[in-house]
Amino acid sequence: MQTSENLVNNSLESSSFNFQKQLEEVKGFDPKNPPKQELIDSCVHCGFCLSTCPSYRVIGKEMDSPRGRIYLMNGINKGQAALDETTTQHFDTCLGCLACVSTCPSGVKYDQLIATTRPQVERNQPRSLQDKLIRTLIFNLFPYPARLKLLLPLLWVYQKLGLQKLVRATGLLKKFFPRLAAMESILPEITAQSFTQNYPDVIPAQGEKRYRVGMVLGCVQRLFFSPVNEATVRVLTANGCEVVIPKTQGCCAALPAHQGQEKQAQALARQMIESFAGTGVDYVIINAAGCGHTLKEYGHILADDPEYKEKGEAFSDQVKDVQEFLAEVGVTAPLQPLTKGDLTIVYQDACHLLHGQKISVQPRQVLQNIPGVRLKEPIDAALCCGSAGVYNMLQPEVAEELGQQKVTNLLNTGATLIASPNPGCSLQIKKHLELQGKQVPLMHPIELLDCAIRGEKLKL
């Protein structure tokens, strides 16, 4: 017969065994590039990031803030929390806007932390069937312009026959397939320009050649915002740049890189590097904020590739946002007013330009070079619009609220026109302008500069 002492000892041993078993069953990060503990430890949990975090503003939960996510990373690293469905949903709500990086007084590199966490999630956390299907569609379609172009005729028919209005009026798509509805809701108008993408390999500079630059066409940009690319070419050549446009270039890797699709991002980055190899360009120019941030991160994306790491770093060193480039080298072409009187413009800061590339003053400088332009500043200018790559398709409810806030703040400036330097932001803002019944024109800053160079008056 066991004594009471033996029973207690057996109970303690059993509890210890069960606790050890639970620890062993906790599913953590795998050994491949987990979030670095020293970066996690640099967070002092001061809370400065909370007011600038868009997901925290909307959801209002600590775990949906940068501070909360770092707390989760720490717990998973130390075996105190699991990488499971619960923790994954908090990582998924992050827009990756990097506003917290700009705000943090301790210099916490949250961008690196979330960039290493997302591939861990994709490798180790199974997705639901619905989530898997929408992600498969997104990552097998949007980063491949040739595939996306095949859909253009169908989308054109869908719009011209009035099917789009019917689908939106019924609301059935939003009710049963909210993510597909979110994707459909930002579909831009398909025009004849969407089907024509015949750029020469080299476009000569007008007048004396100052620079030889390469140009990245983008994916969504080249198909749905082709006038922006055309304007970029005209502005560059008018300012003494010979423009090289390699036919072999594909996606910059922004969409897969921002969502943890590591292998796909690396493959696309290698292709982009090779497409510009041997072109002898001084700079590689990009006119889309999200693409530009990723192009400048190739050294990190290819850090584990001994063959391409240095190539990636060298390529990134050449990358310039078009507004950054023009502010540095100077606009030499004469500029004319865009309207008969003054034109009031509100510039919308794209997150990956403002927080990712630290480019804020330059676009404003370029716009203020245009005679008659007056700039207005919105409140919460640094707050994300909710687009964030494909975030508005994967997290439509949070994105909806952010889009409404952004458009309200832009409209409250009383500006006549909105200038937006990123295609995703432009689609999101146009959607919410329409939902609020407002018809304020939106253009890329480079389109405005192009009109000023050519002396073309805006029809507002």
C-alpha positions as CSV (number, residue, x, y, z in Angstrom):
1,M,0.0,0.0,0.0
2,Q,1.4,3.4,-1.1
3,T,2.1,6.0,1.6
4,S,0.8,9.6,1.2
5,E,4.4,10.7,0.5
6,N,4.7,8.2,-2.4
7,L,1.4,9.4,-3.8
8,V,2.6,13.0,-3.7
9,N,5.9,12.1,-5.4
10,N,4.1,10.1,-8.1
11,S,1.7,13.0,-8.7
12,L,4.6,15.4,-9.0
13,E,6.5,13.1,-11.4
14,S,3.3,12.7,-13.5
15,S,2.8,16.5,-13.6
16,S,6.4,17.1,-14.5
17,F,6.2,14.5,-17.3
18,N,3.0,16.0,-18.7
19,F,4.5,19.5,-18.6
20,Q,7.6,18.3,-20.4
21,K,5.4,16.6,-22.9
22,Q,3.4,19.7,-23.5
23,L,6.6,21.7,-24.1
24,E,7.8,19.1,-26.6
25,E,4.4,19.4,-28.4
26,V,4.6,23.2,-28.7
27,K,5.1,23.9,-32.4
28,G,7.6,26.6,-32.8
29,F,9.7,28.2,-35.6
30,D,11.8,25.9,-37.7
31,P,15.6,26.4,-37.7
32,K,15.7,28.3,-41.0
33,N,15.9,32.0,-40.3
34,P,13.6,32.4,-37.3
35,P,13.1,35.9,-35.9
36,K,16.4,36.9,-34.3
37,Q,16.2,37.0,-30.5
38,E,18.4,40.1,-30.3
39,L,16.0,42.0,-32.5
40,I,13.1,40.8,-30.4
41,D,14.9,41.9,-27.2
42,S,15.4,45.4,-28.5
43,C,11.7,46.1,-28.1
44,V,11.1,47.7,-24.7
45,H,7.3,47.5,-25.0
46,C,6.9,51.3,-24.7
47,G,3.8,51.4,-26.9
48,F,4.8,54.3,-29.2
49,C,3.9,52.0,-32.1
50,L,0.3,51.6,-31.1
51,S,-1.0,54.9,-32.3
52,T,0.6,54.6,-35.7
53,C,-0.4,50.9,-36.3
54,P,-3.4,50.7,-38.7
55,S,-4.4,47.1,-37.6
56,Y,-4.4,48.1,-33.9
57,R,-6.4,51.2,-34.7
58,V,-9.1,49.1,-36.3
59,I,-9.1,45.9,-34.3
60,G,-8.0,47.4,-31.0
61,K,-6.3,44.2,-29.6
62,E,-2.8,44.2,-28.2
63,M,-1.8,41.1,-30.2
64,D,-2.7,42.9,-33.4
65,S,-0.1,45.6,-32.8
66,P,3.7,45.5,-33.5
67,R,4.4,45.2,-29.7
68,G,1.9,42.3,-29.4
69,R,3.3,40.5,-32.4
70,I,6.9,40.8,-31.0
71,Y,5.6,39.4,-27.7
72,L,4.2,36.4,-29.7
73,M,7.5,36.0,-31.6
74,N,9.3,35.9,-28.3
75,G,7.0,33.3,-26.8
76,I,7.3,31.1,-29.9
77,N,11.1,31.4,-29.8
78,K,11.2,30.4,-26.2
79,G,8.7,27.6,-26.5
80,Q,6.1,29.4,-24.4
81,A,3.6,29.8,-27.3
82,A,2.9,27.8,-30.4
83,L,3.0,28.8,-34.1
84,D,-0.6,27.8,-34.6
85,E,-3.9,29.1,-36.1
86,T,-4.3,31.6,-33.2
87,T,-0.9,33.2,-33.4
88,T,-0.9,33.1,-37.2
89,Q,-4.0,35.2,-37.4
90,H,-2.3,38.0,-35.5
91,F,0.7,37.9,-37.9
92,D,-1.7,37.9,-40.8
93,T,-3.4,41.1,-39.7
94,C,-0.2,43.0,-40.0
95,L,-0.3,45.2,-43.2
96,G,3.5,45.4,-43.4
97,C,3.2,49.2,-43.7
98,L,6.3,49.8,-41.6
99,A,4.8,52.8,-39.8
100,C,6.0,51.3,-36.5
101,V,9.6,51.3,-37.8
102,S,9.4,55.0,-38.5
103,T,7.8,55.7,-35.1
104,C,9.9,53.4,-32.8
105,P,12.2,55.4,-30.5
106,S,14.2,52.3,-29.8
107,G,15.0,51.6,-33.4
108,V,13.3,48.1,-33.3
109,K,13.7,46.5,-36.7
110,Y,10.2,45.2,-36.9
111,D,10.4,45.1,-40.7
112,Q,13.1,42.3,-40.4
113,L,11.1,40.5,-37.7
114,I,7.9,40.3,-39.7
115,A,9.9,39.5,-42.9
116,T,11.4,36.4,-41.2
117,T,8.1,35.4,-39.4
118,R,6.0,35.3,-42.5
119,P,8.0,32.5,-44.3
120,Q,7.9,30.6,-41.1
121,V,4.1,30.8,-41.1
122,E,3.8,29.7,-44.7
123,R,6.1,26.7,-44.2
124,N,4.7,25.5,-40.8
125,Q,1.1,26.6,-40.5
126,P,-1.5,24.8,-42.6
127,R,-4.1,27.2,-44.3
128,S,-7.8,26.6,-44.5
129,L,-9.1,25.4,-47.9
130,Q,-10.6,28.8,-48.6
131,D,-7.5,30.6,-47.6
132,K,-5.3,28.3,-49.6
133,L,-7.5,28.8,-52.7
134,I,-7.4,32.6,-52.7
135,R,-3.7,32.7,-52.0
136,T,-3.0,30.2,-54.8
137,L,-5.0,32.4,-57.2
138,I,-3.2,35.6,-56.1
139,F,0.3,34.2,-56.2
140,N,-0.1,32.3,-59.4
141,L,-1.8,35.2,-61.2
142,F,-0.7,38.7,-60.2
143,P,3.1,38.3,-60.2
144,Y,2.9,37.0,-63.8
145,P,1.9,39.8,-66.3
146,A,1.6,37.3,-69.2
147,R,-0.9,35.2,-67.3
148,L,-2.8,38.3,-66.1
149,K,-2.9,39.6,-69.7
150,L,-4.8,36.5,-70.9
151,L,-7.7,37.5,-68.6
152,L,-7.9,41.0,-70.0
153,P,-10.4,40.2,-72.8
154,L,-12.7,38.4,-70.4
155,L,-12.5,41.3,-67.9
156,W,-13.2,43.8,-70.7
157,V,-16.3,41.8,-71.7
158,Y,-17.3,41.6,-68.1
159,Q,-17.3,45.3,-67.8
160,K,-18.7,46.3,-71.2
161,L,-21.7,44.0,-71.0
162,G,-22.7,45.4,-67.7
163,L,-22.0,42.2,-65.7
164,Q,-19.8,44.1,-63.3
165,K,-22.7,46.5,-62.3
166,L,-25.0,43.5,-61.9
167,V,-22.6,41.6,-59.7
168,R,-22.0,44.6,-57.5
169,A,-25.7,45.5,-57.3
170,T,-26.8,42.0,-56.1
171,G,-24.1,41.8,-53.4
172,L,-24.1,38.0,-53.7
173,L,-20.4,37.8,-54.4
174,K,-19.6,39.8,-51.2
175,K,-22.0,37.6,-49.2
176,F,-20.7,34.2,-50.2
177,F,-17.1,35.0,-51.4
178,P,-16.0,38.2,-49.6
179,R,-12.3,37.9,-50.6
180,L,-13.2,37.5,-54.3
181,A,-15.6,40.4,-53.9
182,A,-12.8,42.5,-52.4
183,M,-10.6,41.6,-55.4
184,E,-13.4,42.5,-57.8
185,S,-14.2,45.7,-56.1
186,I,-10.8,47.3,-57.0
187,L,-10.8,46.1,-60.6
188,P,-9.9,49.1,-62.7
189,E,-11.5,49.9,-66.1
190,I,-10.0,47.8,-68.9
191,T,-9.1,50.1,-71.8
192,A,-7.4,49.6,-75.2
193,Q,-4.1,50.8,-73.6
194,S,-4.2,47.7,-71.4
195,F,-3.6,45.5,-74.5
196,T,-0.7,47.4,-76.0
197,Q,2.7,47.1,-74.4
198,N,5.1,47.5,-77.2
199,Y,8.0,49.5,-75.8
200,P,11.3,49.5,-77.8
201,D,14.3,48.0,-76.0
202,V,16.0,51.4,-75.9
203,I,14.4,54.8,-76.1
204,P,16.8,57.7,-76.8
205,A,17.2,60.8,-74.7
206,Q,15.8,64.1,-75.9
207,G,18.7,66.5,-76.4
208,E,22.0,65.8,-74.6
209,K,22.1,62.4,-72.9
210,R,22.8,62.8,-69.2
211,Y,22.1,59.2,-68.0
212,R,21.4,55.8,-69.2
213,V,18.6,54.3,-67.0
214,G,16.7,51.0,-66.9
215,M,13.0,51.0,-66.2
216,V,10.9,48.4,-64.4
217,L,7.4,48.1,-65.8
218,G,5.8,46.4,-62.9
219,C,2.9,43.9,-63.1
220,V,-0.3,45.7,-62.2
221,Q,1.3,48.9,-63.4
222,R,2.0,47.8,-66.9
223,L,-1.4,46.3,-67.5
224,F,-3.8,48.6,-65.6
225,F,-1.8,51.8,-65.3
226,S,0.0,51.8,-68.6
227,P,-0.4,55.6,-68.9
228,V,1.9,56.0,-65.9
229,N,4.6,54.0,-67.5
230,E,4.3,55.9,-70.8
231,A,4.4,59.2,-68.8
232,T,7.5,58.0,-67.0
233,V,9.3,57.2,-70.2
234,R,8.4,60.7,-71.6
235,V,9.6,62.5,-68.5
236,L,12.9,60.6,-68.3
237,T,13.7,61.1,-71.9
238,A,12.7,64.8,-71.7
239,N,15.2,65.2,-68.9
240,G,18.1,63.7,-70.8
241,C,17.8,60.0,-70.0
242,E,18.2,57.2,-72.4
243,V,15.7,54.5,-71.2
244,V,16.4,50.8,-71.4
245,I,13.4,48.4,-71.0
246,P,14.5,44.7,-71.1
247,K,11.8,42.5,-72.5
248,T,12.8,39.6,-70.2
249,Q,11.9,41.5,-67.0
250,G,9.0,40.1,-64.9
251,C,7.6,40.8,-61.5
252,C,9.8,42.6,-58.9
253,A,8.7,40.0,-56.3
254,A,6.9,42.4,-54.0
255,L,3.6,40.5,-53.6
256,P,5.2,37.1,-52.7
257,A,7.9,38.7,-50.6
258,H,5.5,40.7,-48.5
259,Q,3.4,37.5,-47.8
260,G,6.2,35.1,-47.0
261,Q,6.3,33.2,-50.3
262,E,10.1,32.9,-50.0
263,K,11.1,30.6,-52.9
264,Q,8.8,32.4,-55.4
265,A,10.2,35.8,-54.3
266,Q,13.8,34.6,-54.7
267,A,13.1,33.2,-58.2
268,L,11.5,36.4,-59.4
269,A,14.3,38.5,-57.9
270,R,16.9,36.4,-59.8
271,Q,15.0,36.9,-63.0
272,M,14.8,40.6,-62.5
273,I,18.6,40.9,-61.8
274,E,19.4,38.8,-64.9
275,S,17.1,40.9,-67.1
276,F,19.1,44.0,-66.4
277,A,22.6,42.3,-66.4
278,G,24.9,43.7,-69.1
279,T,22.6,46.7,-69.9
280,G,25.2,49.2,-68.6
281,V,22.6,51.4,-66.9
282,D,23.5,54.0,-64.4
283,Y,20.3,53.5,-62.4
284,V,17.2,51.3,-62.4
285,I,14.1,53.4,-62.2
286,I,10.7,52.3,-60.7
287,N,7.5,54.3,-60.4
288,A,5.6,52.1,-58.0
289,A,6.3,52.5,-54.3
290,G,5.7,48.9,-53.2
291,C,7.9,47.6,-56.1
292,G,10.6,50.0,-55.3
293,H,10.9,48.9,-51.7
294,T,11.2,45.3,-52.7
295,L,13.8,46.0,-55.4
296,K,15.9,47.7,-52.8
297,E,15.6,44.7,-50.5
298,Y,17.2,42.1,-52.9
299,G,20.2,41.7,-50.7
300,H,18.0,40.5,-47.9
301,I,15.7,38.4,-50.1
302,L,18.7,36.6,-51.6
303,A,20.8,36.6,-48.4
304,D,20.9,32.7,-48.4
305,D,21.9,32.5,-52.1
306,P,25.7,32.5,-52.4
307,E,25.6,33.2,-56.1
308,Y,23.1,36.0,-56.1
309,K,23.5,37.7,-52.7
310,E,26.1,40.2,-53.9
311,K,24.3,40.6,-57.3
312,G,21.2,41.4,-55.3
313,E,23.0,44.0,-53.2
314,A,24.6,45.6,-56.3
315,F,21.2,45.7,-58.2
316,S,19.5,47.3,-55.2
317,D,22.2,50.0,-55.0
318,Q,21.1,51.0,-58.5
319,V,17.4,51.3,-57.8
320,K,15.8,54.7,-57.6
321,D,12.2,55.7,-57.3
322,V,11.5,58.0,-60.2
323,Q,10.6,60.9,-57.9
324,E,13.7,60.3,-55.8
325,F,15.8,60.2,-59.0
326,L,14.4,63.4,-60.5
327,A,14.8,65.3,-57.2
328,E,18.4,64.3,-57.1
329,V,19.4,64.9,-60.7
330,G,17.1,67.9,-61.3
331,V,14.3,68.5,-63.7
332,T,15.8,70.3,-66.6
333,A,12.8,70.3,-69.0
334,P,10.7,73.5,-68.8
335,L,7.4,73.2,-66.9
336,Q,4.1,74.9,-67.7
337,P,1.0,75.3,-65.5
338,L,-1.5,72.5,-65.5
339,T,-4.5,74.7,-65.2
340,K,-5.3,78.4,-66.0
341,G,-5.3,79.2,-62.3
342,D,-3.7,77.6,-59.3
343,L,-4.2,73.9,-58.8
344,T,-4.6,72.5,-55.3
345,I,-3.2,69.0,-54.9
346,V,-3.1,66.6,-51.9
347,Y,-0.2,64.1,-52.1
348,Q,-0.9,60.7,-50.7
349,D,2.1,59.1,-49.0
350,A,2.4,55.4,-50.0
351,C,3.7,53.4,-47.0
352,H,6.5,51.7,-48.8
353,L,7.7,55.0,-50.1
354,L,7.4,56.9,-46.9
355,H,8.3,54.2,-44.3
356,G,10.1,51.7,-46.4
357,Q,12.3,53.9,-48.6
358,K,12.1,57.1,-46.4
359,I,11.0,59.1,-49.4
360,S,8.6,61.9,-48.5
361,V,10.1,65.3,-49.3
362,Q,11.2,64.4,-52.9
363,P,7.7,63.8,-54.4
364,R,6.5,67.1,-52.9
365,Q,9.6,68.9,-54.3
366,V,8.9,67.5,-57.8
367,L,5.2,68.6,-57.7
368,Q,6.0,72.1,-56.3
369,N,8.3,72.6,-59.3
370,I,5.2,72.8,-61.5
371,P,4.0,76.4,-61.7
372,G,0.6,77.1,-60.0
373,V,0.6,73.9,-57.9
374,R,-0.4,74.3,-54.2
375,L,0.0,71.3,-52.0
376,K,-2.3,70.4,-49.1
377,E,-1.4,68.0,-46.3
378,P,-4.0,65.5,-44.9
379,I,-4.2,64.5,-41.3
380,D,-2.9,61.1,-40.5
381,A,-0.8,61.2,-43.7
382,A,1.4,58.4,-42.5
383,L,-1.5,56.0,-41.9
384,C,-1.9,53.1,-44.4
385,C,-4.9,53.2,-46.9
386,G,-5.5,49.5,-46.4
387,S,-4.2,48.3,-49.7
388,A,-0.8,47.0,-48.6
389,G,-0.1,44.8,-51.6
390,V,-2.8,42.1,-51.4
391,Y,-3.9,42.9,-47.9
392,N,-7.2,44.4,-49.0
393,M,-8.0,41.0,-50.7
394,L,-6.9,38.9,-47.8
395,Q,-8.2,41.0,-44.9
396,P,-11.0,43.0,-46.5
397,E,-12.8,44.1,-43.4
398,V,-9.8,45.9,-41.8
399,A,-8.9,47.3,-45.3
400,E,-12.4,48.7,-45.7
401,E,-12.2,50.8,-42.6
402,L,-8.7,52.0,-43.4
403,G,-9.8,52.9,-47.0
404,Q,-12.7,55.0,-45.7
405,Q,-10.5,56.8,-43.2
406,K,-7.9,57.6,-45.8
407,V,-10.3,59.0,-48.4
408,T,-12.1,61.0,-45.8
409,N,-8.8,62.6,-44.7
410,L,-7.8,63.3,-48.3
411,L,-11.2,64.9,-49.1
412,N,-11.2,67.0,-46.0
413,T,-8.2,68.9,-47.4
414,G,-10.4,70.4,-50.1
415,A,-7.9,69.6,-52.8
416,T,-9.0,69.5,-56.4
417,L,-6.8,66.5,-57.3
418,I,-5.1,63.6,-55.5
419,A,-1.6,62.5,-56.4
420,S,-0.8,58.9,-55.6
421,P,2.6,57.2,-56.3
422,N,1.5,53.5,-56.0
423,P,-1.0,51.4,-58.1
424,G,-2.4,49.5,-55.1
425,C,-3.0,52.7,-53.2
426,S,-4.6,54.3,-56.3
427,L,-7.0,51.4,-56.7
428,Q,-8.0,51.4,-53.0
429,I,-8.5,55.2,-53.0
430,K,-10.5,55.2,-56.2
431,K,-12.8,52.5,-54.8
432,H,-13.6,54.5,-51.7
433,L,-14.0,57.7,-53.6
434,E,-16.7,55.9,-55.6
435,L,-18.3,54.5,-52.4
436,Q,-18.5,58.0,-51.0
437,G,-19.9,59.3,-54.2
438,K,-17.0,61.7,-54.9
439,Q,-15.5,62.4,-58.3
440,V,-12.1,63.8,-57.4
441,P,-9.5,62.9,-60.1
442,L,-6.4,60.9,-59.0
443,M,-3.1,60.8,-60.9
444,H,0.4,59.6,-60.4
445,P,2.8,62.6,-59.7
446,I,4.8,61.6,-62.8
447,E,1.7,62.0,-64.9
448,L,1.3,65.5,-63.6
449,L,4.9,66.3,-64.4
450,D,4.5,64.8,-67.9
451,C,1.5,67.1,-68.6
452,A,3.5,70.1,-67.3
453,I,6.4,69.3,-69.6
454,R,4.2,68.8,-72.6
455,G,2.1,71.9,-71.8
456,E,-1.1,69.8,-71.6
457,K,-3.9,71.4,-69.6
458,L,-5.8,69.1,-67.2
459,K,-9.6,68.8,-67.8
460,L,-11.0,68.9,-64.2
